Amino acid sequence: MNVESPIPRADLLAMIADQIPEVYPDYSIKKTDALAARVLEDLHILARCAISRCRVTYTDAITLRGYGNRQNGRWLDDVYRFAISPLGFPDLTMLVVNAATGQPSEDAFEARRSKLREIQISEVPRAQNRCVWFDAYEAVLGPLEPIPTEYHYARSVMPEPPLEAEIRRAVSNAIQRVNGVGKMTVRVGKEYVGSGNYSELCLLTSQLLNEQKGRCALTGQPFETRSAVEGGIQDDRMSLDRIDNSFGYYDGNVQLVTQFANRARGQMSIQEARRRLIQYVEP
């Protein structure tokens, strides 16, 4: 996510407030504004968990909020729907867990989260790590204070594998195109309707990498996994390409291509792009 400076608080509040009437049409302007402020505060708490590389229990999350009941998970629904997903963050609600299992409550997950997203309960540990590995929270929200250690249920010490970092970069770039996140404003994008969220697209990208054997779907070129600092050829790095440009980024409409091939394809059909681009690849 190429945001050069934190997004102004007023813009974030406006983004959140604009969506609330779709879910809570009976809310007054005053109640809508109050909920928007609460959602933004909750987003900060969850992002603080991520930069602290920790999970917190439902009870401690409520203590950190200073408000609510640990049996009521609507606040997690709200912060996911109105802030996390529109900003293209991984699902930070995964970091709020049951004290006995270290995972989100299975009943709550099935009852709530499945209505908002498609990721499965078996994928939660990887999704939790992806929350920790994501590195754009402060770029969007500004400086964040770590969560005090007494609230840490557990910390993630697993380093991010290089290939996972490359998946994160490619997915973040696609999410930015969907959501229209800019330097000074936030706009909830509607151009690519039906696009998956960050966690879903990370999972899909992992699957496609395996299916495509680490090569571009248009040229057959192996993907570059090194950064520019490491001497990598940036045009050969991975990019998410919509097969039918009329639709969004979702399973069945995404292929992985090099950044060069994605730019060169433009609005060409898959067949035409492959015919034109294959000449650039050595046998």
PEKA-V889209 format. One record per residue. N is the residue number from 1. RES is the residue in one letter. SS is DSSP state (alpha for helix, beta for strand, coil for the rest). OMEGA is omega in whole degrees, 0 to 359 (* if undefined). D_LAST is the distance of its C-alpha to the last C-alpha in whole Angstrom. Layout:
n:N res:RES ss:SS omega:OMEGA d_last:D_LAST
n:N res:RES ss:SS omega:OMEGA d_last:D_LAST
This chain:
n:1 res:M ss:coil omega:187 d_last:35
n:2 res:N ss:coil omega:178 d_last:35
n:3 res:V ss:coil omega:188 d_last:39
n:4 res:E ss:coil omega:179 d_last:41
n:5 res:S ss:coil omega:181 d_last:44
n:6 res:P ss:coil omega:179 d_last:46
n:7 res:I ss:coil omega:181 d_last:47
n:8 res:P ss:coil omega:181 d_last:50
n:9 res:R ss:alpha omega:181 d_last:53
n:10 res:A ss:alpha omega:179 d_last:54
n:11 res:D ss:alpha omega:178 d_last:51
n:12 res:L ss:alpha omega:179 d_last:50
n:13 res:L ss:alpha omega:180 d_last:53
n:14 res:A ss:alpha omega:178 d_last:53
n:15 res:M ss:alpha omega:181 d_last:49
n:16 res:I ss:alpha omega:184 d_last:51
n:17 res:A ss:alpha omega:181 d_last:54
n:18 res:D ss:alpha omega:184 d_last:52
n:19 res:Q ss:alpha omega:188 d_last:51
n:20 res:I ss:alpha omega:181 d_last:54
n:21 res:P ss:alpha omega:178 d_last:56
n:22 res:E ss:alpha omega:182 d_last:53
n:23 res:V ss:alpha omega:181 d_last:54
n:24 res:Y ss:coil omega:186 d_last:58
n:25 res:P ss:coil omega:182 d_last:59
n:26 res:D ss:coil omega:181 d_last:63
n:27 res:Y ss:coil omega:173 d_last:62
n:28 res:S ss:coil omega:178 d_last:64
n:29 res:I ss:alpha omega:180 d_last:63
n:30 res:K ss:alpha omega:181 d_last:65
n:31 res:K ss:alpha omega:177 d_last:63
n:32 res:T ss:alpha omega:180 d_last:60
n:33 res:D ss:alpha omega:179 d_last:60
n:34 res:A ss:alpha omega:178 d_last:61
n:35 res:L ss:alpha omega:178 d_last:58
n:36 res:A ss:alpha omega:179 d_last:56
n:37 res:A ss:alpha omega:179 d_last:57
n:38 res:R ss:alpha omega:179 d_last:57
n:39 res:V ss:alpha omega:180 d_last:54
n:40 res:L ss:alpha omega:176 d_last:53
n:41 res:E ss:alpha omega:179 d_last:55
n:42 res:D ss:alpha omega:178 d_last:53
n:43 res:L ss:alpha omega:179 d_last:50
n:44 res:H ss:alpha omega:180 d_last:51
n:45 res:I ss:alpha omega:182 d_last:52
n:46 res:L ss:alpha omega:177 d_last:49
n:47 res:A ss:alpha omega:176 d_last:47
n:48 res:R ss:alpha omega:175 d_last:49
n:49 res:C ss:alpha omega:183 d_last:48
n:50 res:A ss:alpha omega:181 d_last:45
n:51 res:I ss:alpha omega:175 d_last:45
n:52 res:S ss:coil omega:180 d_last:47
n:53 res:R ss:coil omega:185 d_last:45
n:54 res:C ss:beta omega:167 d_last:48
n:55 res:R ss:beta omega:178 d_last:49
n:56 res:V ss:beta omega:178 d_last:52
n:57 res:T ss:beta omega:177 d_last:55
n:58 res:Y ss:alpha omega:181 d_last:56
n:59 res:T ss:alpha omega:181 d_last:59
n:60 res:D ss:alpha omega:176 d_last:58
n:61 res:A ss:alpha omega:178 d_last:56
n:62 res:I ss:alpha omega:177 d_last:59
n:63 res:T ss:alpha omega:179 d_last:61
n:64 res:L ss:alpha omega:178 d_last:58
n:65 res:R ss:alpha omega:186 d_last:59
n:66 res:G ss:coil omega:186 d_last:63
n:67 res:Y ss:coil omega:172 d_last:63
n:68 res:G ss:coil omega:182 d_last:62
n:69 res:N ss:coil omega:185 d_last:62
n:70 res:R ss:coil omega:177 d_last:60
n:71 res:Q ss:coil omega:182 d_last:60
n:72 res:N ss:coil omega:182 d_last:59
n:73 res:G ss:coil omega:182 d_last:55
n:74 res:R ss:alpha omega:180 d_last:56
n:75 res:W ss:alpha omega:177 d_last:55
n:76 res:L ss:alpha omega:174 d_last:52
n:77 res:D ss:alpha omega:185 d_last:51
n:78 res:D ss:alpha omega:183 d_last:52
n:79 res:V ss:alpha omega:176 d_last:50
n:80 res:Y ss:alpha omega:186 d_last:47
n:81 res:R ss:alpha omega:189 d_last:47
n:82 res:F ss:alpha omega:185 d_last:49
n:83 res:A ss:alpha omega:186 d_last:47
n:84 res:I ss:alpha omega:183 d_last:44
n:85 res:S ss:alpha omega:179 d_last:42
n:86 res:P ss:alpha omega:180 d_last:42
n:87 res:L ss:alpha omega:180 d_last:41
n:88 res:G ss:coil omega:175 d_last:38
n:89 res:F ss:coil omega:169 d_last:40
n:90 res:P ss:coil omega:186 d_last:39
n:91 res:D ss:coil omega:182 d_last:42
n:92 res:L ss:alpha omega:178 d_last:44
n:93 res:T ss:alpha omega:177 d_last:47
n:94 res:M ss:alpha omega:183 d_last:45
n:95 res:L ss:alpha omega:176 d_last:47
n:96 res:V ss:beta omega:195 d_last:50
n:97 res:V ss:beta omega:172 d_last:51
n:98 res:N ss:coil omega:184 d_last:54
n:99 res:A ss:coil omega:184 d_last:55
n:100 res:A ss:coil omega:188 d_last:55
n:101 res:T ss:coil omega:184 d_last:52
n:102 res:G ss:coil omega:178 d_last:50
n:103 res:Q ss:coil omega:173 d_last:48
n:104 res:P ss:coil omega:177 d_last:49
n:105 res:S ss:coil omega:183 d_last:52
n:106 res:E ss:alpha omega:178 d_last:50
n:107 res:D ss:alpha omega:180 d_last:53
n:108 res:A ss:alpha omega:180 d_last:52
n:109 res:F ss:alpha omega:182 d_last:49
n:110 res:E ss:alpha omega:184 d_last:49
n:111 res:A ss:alpha omega:187 d_last:52
n:112 res:R ss:alpha omega:193 d_last:50
n:113 res:R ss:alpha omega:182 d_last:47
n:114 res:S ss:alpha omega:177 d_last:46
n:115 res:K ss:alpha omega:185 d_last:47
n:116 res:L ss:alpha omega:186 d_last:45
n:117 res:R ss:coil omega:188 d_last:42
n:118 res:E ss:coil omega:183 d_last:40
n:119 res:I ss:coil omega:184 d_last:39
n:120 res:Q ss:coil omega:182 d_last:40
n:121 res:I ss:alpha omega:180 d_last:43
n:122 res:S ss:alpha omega:182 d_last:41
n:123 res:E ss:alpha omega:185 d_last:38
n:124 res:V ss:alpha omega:182 d_last:41
n:125 res:P ss:alpha omega:179 d_last:41
n:126 res:R ss:alpha omega:178 d_last:37
n:127 res:A ss:alpha omega:177 d_last:38
n:128 res:Q ss:alpha omega:178 d_last:41
n:129 res:N ss:alpha omega:180 d_last:39
n:130 res:R ss:alpha omega:174 d_last:37
n:131 res:C ss:alpha omega:182 d_last:40
n:132 res:V ss:alpha omega:183 d_last:40
n:133 res:W ss:alpha omega:180 d_last:37
n:134 res:F ss:coil omega:191 d_last:37
n:135 res:D ss:coil omega:186 d_last:38
n:136 res:A ss:coil omega:183 d_last:39
n:137 res:Y ss:alpha omega:183 d_last:42
n:138 res:E ss:alpha omega:176 d_last:44
n:139 res:A ss:alpha omega:180 d_last:42
n:140 res:V ss:alpha omega:189 d_last:44
n:141 res:L ss:alpha omega:187 d_last:47
n:142 res:G ss:coil omega:183 d_last:48
n:143 res:P ss:coil omega:182 d_last:49
n:144 res:L ss:coil omega:178 d_last:50
n:145 res:E ss:coil omega:177 d_last:52
n:146 res:P ss:coil omega:174 d_last:51
n:147 res:I ss:coil omega:177 d_last:53
n:148 res:P ss:coil omega:187 d_last:56
n:149 res:T ss:alpha omega:181 d_last:55
n:150 res:E ss:alpha omega:178 d_last:58
n:151 res:Y ss:alpha omega:181 d_last:56
n:152 res:H ss:coil omega:172 d_last:53
n:153 res:Y ss:coil omega:178 d_last:53
n:154 res:A ss:beta omega:178 d_last:50
n:155 res:R ss:beta omega:176 d_last:47
n:156 res:S ss:coil omega:180 d_last:43
n:157 res:V ss:coil omega:182 d_last:42
n:158 res:M ss:coil omega:178 d_last:39
n:159 res:P ss:coil omega:180 d_last:36
n:160 res:E ss:coil omega:177 d_last:33
n:161 res:P ss:coil omega:180 d_last:30
n:162 res:P ss:alpha omega:181 d_last:27
n:163 res:L ss:alpha omega:177 d_last:25
n:164 res:E ss:alpha omega:177 d_last:29
n:165 res:A ss:alpha omega:179 d_last:29
n:166 res:E ss:alpha omega:175 d_last:26
n:167 res:I ss:alpha omega:180 d_last:27
n:168 res:R ss:alpha omega:180 d_last:30
n:169 res:R ss:alpha omega:183 d_last:29
n:170 res:A ss:alpha omega:180 d_last:26
n:171 res:V ss:alpha omega:179 d_last:29
n:172 res:S ss:alpha omega:177 d_last:32
n:173 res:N ss:alpha omega:178 d_last:30
n:174 res:A ss:alpha omega:179 d_last:30
n:175 res:I ss:alpha omega:179 d_last:34
n:176 res:Q ss:alpha omega:178 d_last:34
n:177 res:R ss:alpha omega:180 d_last:33
n:178 res:V ss:alpha omega:190 d_last:35
n:179 res:N ss:alpha omega:178 d_last:38
n:180 res:G ss:coil omega:179 d_last:38
n:181 res:V ss:beta omega:182 d_last:40
n:182 res:G ss:coil omega:184 d_last:40
n:183 res:K ss:coil omega:188 d_last:42
n:184 res:M ss:coil omega:183 d_last:46
n:185 res:T ss:coil omega:175 d_last:46
n:186 res:V ss:beta omega:176 d_last:45
n:187 res:R ss:coil omega:178 d_last:44
n:188 res:V ss:coil omega:187 d_last:43
n:189 res:G ss:coil omega:177 d_last:40
n:190 res:K ss:coil omega:187 d_last:41
n:191 res:E ss:coil omega:184 d_last:38
n:192 res:Y ss:coil omega:184 d_last:35
n:193 res:V ss:coil omega:178 d_last:38
n:194 res:G ss:coil omega:181 d_last:37
n:195 res:S ss:coil omega:176 d_last:35
n:196 res:G ss:coil omega:176 d_last:35
n:197 res:N ss:coil omega:185 d_last:37
n:198 res:Y ss:alpha omega:184 d_last:35
n:199 res:S ss:alpha omega:180 d_last:36
n:200 res:E ss:alpha omega:182 d_last:34
n:201 res:L ss:alpha omega:174 d_last:31
n:202 res:C ss:alpha omega:179 d_last:31
n:203 res:L ss:alpha omega:180 d_last:31
n:204 res:L ss:alpha omega:180 d_last:29
n:205 res:T ss:alpha omega:177 d_last:26
n:206 res:S ss:alpha omega:180 d_last:26
n:207 res:Q ss:alpha omega:181 d_last:26
n:208 res:L ss:alpha omega:177 d_last:23
n:209 res:L ss:alpha omega:179 d_last:21
n:210 res:N ss:alpha omega:181 d_last:22
n:211 res:E ss:alpha omega:182 d_last:21
n:212 res:Q ss:coil omega:178 d_last:17
n:213 res:K ss:coil omega:175 d_last:17
n:214 res:G ss:coil omega:183 d_last:17
n:215 res:R ss:beta omega:178 d_last:14
n:216 res:C ss:coil omega:181 d_last:14
n:217 res:A ss:coil omega:182 d_last:15
n:218 res:L ss:coil omega:187 d_last:14
n:219 res:T ss:coil omega:186 d_last:11
n:220 res:G ss:coil omega:181 d_last:10
n:221 res:Q ss:coil omega:175 d_last:10
n:222 res:P ss:beta omega:179 d_last:12
n:223 res:F ss:coil omega:174 d_last:16
n:224 res:E ss:beta omega:180 d_last:18
n:225 res:T ss:coil omega:179 d_last:21
n:226 res:R ss:coil omega:176 d_last:22
n:227 res:S ss:coil omega:177 d_last:25
n:228 res:A ss:coil omega:180 d_last:25
n:229 res:V ss:coil omega:181 d_last:28
n:230 res:E ss:coil omega:179 d_last:26
n:231 res:G ss:coil omega:181 d_last:23
n:232 res:G ss:coil omega:176 d_last:21
n:233 res:I ss:coil omega:189 d_last:19
n:234 res:Q ss:alpha omega:178 d_last:21
n:235 res:D ss:alpha omega:181 d_last:18
n:236 res:D ss:alpha omega:178 d_last:16
n:237 res:R ss:beta omega:189 d_last:19
n:238 res:M ss:beta omega:178 d_last:20
n:239 res:S ss:beta omega:177 d_last:22
n:240 res:L ss:beta omega:182 d_last:24
n:241 res:D ss:beta omega:177 d_last:23
n:242 res:R ss:beta omega:181 d_last:26
n:243 res:I ss:coil omega:174 d_last:25
n:244 res:D ss:coil omega:185 d_last:28
n:245 res:N ss:coil omega:177 d_last:29
n:246 res:S ss:coil omega:186 d_last:33
n:247 res:F ss:coil omega:187 d_last:33
n:248 res:G ss:coil omega:179 d_last:33
n:249 res:Y ss:coil omega:178 d_last:31
n:250 res:Y ss:coil omega:182 d_last:31
n:251 res:D ss:coil omega:182 d_last:30
n:252 res:G ss:coil omega:179 d_last:28
n:253 res:N ss:coil omega:180 d_last:28
n:254 res:V ss:beta omega:168 d_last:25
n:255 res:Q ss:beta omega:178 d_last:22
n:256 res:L ss:beta omega:180 d_last:20
n:257 res:V ss:beta omega:174 d_last:18
n:258 res:T ss:beta omega:178 d_last:17
n:259 res:Q ss:alpha omega:177 d_last:20
n:260 res:F ss:alpha omega:182 d_last:18
n:261 res:A ss:alpha omega:180 d_last:17
n:262 res:N ss:alpha omega:178 d_last:20
n:263 res:R ss:alpha omega:184 d_last:22
n:264 res:A ss:alpha omega:181 d_last:20
n:265 res:R ss:alpha omega:182 d_last:20
n:266 res:G ss:coil omega:180 d_last:24
n:267 res:Q ss:coil omega:180 d_last:26
n:268 res:M ss:coil omega:173 d_last:23
n:269 res:S ss:coil omega:178 d_last:23
n:270 res:I ss:alpha omega:183 d_last:20
n:271 res:Q ss:alpha omega:181 d_last:19
n:272 res:E ss:alpha omega:179 d_last:19
n:273 res:A ss:alpha omega:180 d_last:18
n:274 res:R ss:alpha omega:180 d_last:14
n:275 res:R ss:alpha omega:184 d_last:14
n:276 res:R ss:alpha omega:188 d_last:15
n:277 res:L ss:alpha omega:187 d_last:13
n:278 res:I ss:alpha omega:181 d_last:9
n:279 res:Q ss:alpha omega:181 d_last:9
n:280 res:Y ss:alpha omega:183 d_last:9
n:281 res:V ss:coil omega:179 d_last:6
n:282 res:E ss:coil omega:178 d_last:4
n:283 res:P ss:coil omega:* d_last:0
